[in-house]
Amino acid sequence: MELQDFIIRVSLALGSGFLIGLEREFKSKSAGLKTNMLVALGASIFVLVSLEFSNKDYTDLTRVLGQVVTGIGFLGAGAIIQKGTNIKGLTTAATIWCSAGAGCLAAVGMYWELLTITVLVLIVNFIFGLLDTKIENTLKD
């Protein structure tokens, strides 16, 4: 892979992680800007490295994607906290998972898909976050 293509792909992964993490940062979540950027970057790096072996014998690129998902699962599990009957961090964990997916999309050059997913994650976290807050406030009253 040419250096220029590598730089474009990891930069787009970082950009997506930045936008996704910015929303988490505004909400003062534990996994915010840096976490989502690094997750997207890391996922893209693993996929880009695996792409270097795409024409070799006994290579299965889907295994790398599967390992990214597994690794992010452990990271996301660390964001989930249970206090009595309350569970916190599920949205943050899901957002970290989406950031990894965004990094994978950037790595394989699926740029329009990357843009779509980034926008959808922002819509879910912003719009449905507001809706969730309204519902919670209504239930408290």
C-alpha positions, 0 to 999 in steps of 0.5 A: 500500500502506498504511504499516501493511501495509508495516511488517508485511511488512518486519518479518516479513521481518526476523523470518524473517531474524533466526531464520535468521541466528541459527542461522548466528551460533551456528555462527560463520559469516561470513554470520550474523544481520545478513546474513540479516536484511538479505538478507530485508529487501532482497528484501522491499523490491524485491518491495514496490516492484514491487507498486506497479507491478502495475496498470501497462502492460508490467509483469512482476512475475516479472522482479523476483523473477528479479532478486532470485534473480540478485543473491542468487546473486552474494552467495552465490557470495562466501560459497563458498571453495575450499581445495584439495579442500575447499569451504566456505560452500555451506550459508551460500550456500544459507541466504542464498538461502532468506533472500531467498526468505523476504523475497519471501514476506513481501512478497507476504503469504504469511505461513503459507508464510513461517513454514513456510519459516523453520521448515524452514530452521531444521530443515535447518540445526540437525538436519542440521547435527548429523547432518553433524557426527556423520557427519564424526566417524565418518569421522575415527575 
